[in-house]
Amino acid sequence: MSDATRSARSSNDRAQLDAMRARAWGHIIFNGALALLFAFMFLRAGELPSSMWEPMGAGTFPRLVLALLVIFNFMIIVKELPHLKRTSALASGAVRNWLRQHRLAFGVLLLFGLLTAAVPVVGFRWASFPFLVACQYLLGARSGKALLIAALIALVMSFGLDILFRHVLTISLPRGLWG
């Protein structure tokens, strides 16, 4: 084996170690931010109005889901910590590459933030419909037929879930200023 082959192999190993460390840091930061966001939303979900006919209250189901998401985020962080001990400092540009690779996740997170801000104003139905259409567009529904299917799915998941929660589960989702 020549010296050039050895150095190529070692630079390839170095690149893999850099990628592992960048991925570990990315997962830790991203899941830490998500855990904070979900914890904030968990607290806000407790403020959802409930009536005396709802045994569990409107905030119970969202709080259960958000608590599970926070636990899931912490499990990912704990899983990634050993990768940091096994690798050295990051090379320049590693963070930028990681951000570029995960731009879809950041796009969905941005849309989720907009959904969270819109629900108290316009209600669950009207906030979740554009959120679901935009998410499906972001995930690849770009043709006319795919967008029509995305709109139908969003219609069922926004207005259908509202009807299901209101009439079957007797849980009122936020209706916003438009009632």
Long-range contacts (C-beta under 8 A, 24 or more apart in sequence): 14-91, 17-87, 17-88, 18-87, 18-90, 18-91, 18-94, 19-94, 20-83, 20-86, 20-87, 21-83, 21-84, 21-87, 21-88, 21-89, 21-90, 21-94, 22-90, 22-94, 22-95, 22-97, 22-98, 23-80, 23-83, 23-98, 24-80, 24-81, 24-83, 24-84, 24-87, 25-84, 25-90, 25-95, 25-98, 26-95, 26-98, 26-102, 27-76, 27-77, 27-80, 28-77, 28-80, 28-81, 28-84, 30-102, 30-105, 31-73, 31-74, 31-76, 31-77, 31-80, 32-73, 32-77, 34-69, 34-73, 34-109, 35-69, 35-70, 35-73, 35-74, 35-77, 37-113, 38-66, 38-69, 38-70, 38-73, 39-66, 39-70, 41-66, 41-116, 42-66, 42-67, 42-70, 48-174, 49-172, 50-172, 51-172, 53-170, 54-170, 54-171, 54-172, 56-171, 57-171, 58-171, 58-172, 58-173, 58-174, 61-171, 104-138, 104-139, 107-138, 108-135, 108-138, 108-139, 111-135, 111-138, 119-174, 119-176, 120-174, 120-176, 121-176, 121-177, 122-176, 122-177, 122-178, 123-173, 123-174, 123-175, 123-176, 123-177, 123-178, 123-179, 124-158, 124-161, 124-162, 124-173, 124-174, 124-175, 124-176, 125-158, 125-159, 125-162, 125-173, 125-175, 126-158, 126-176, 126-178, 127-176, 128-154, 128-157, 128-158, 128-161, 129-154, 129-155, 129-158, 129-159, 130-154, 132-157, 132-158
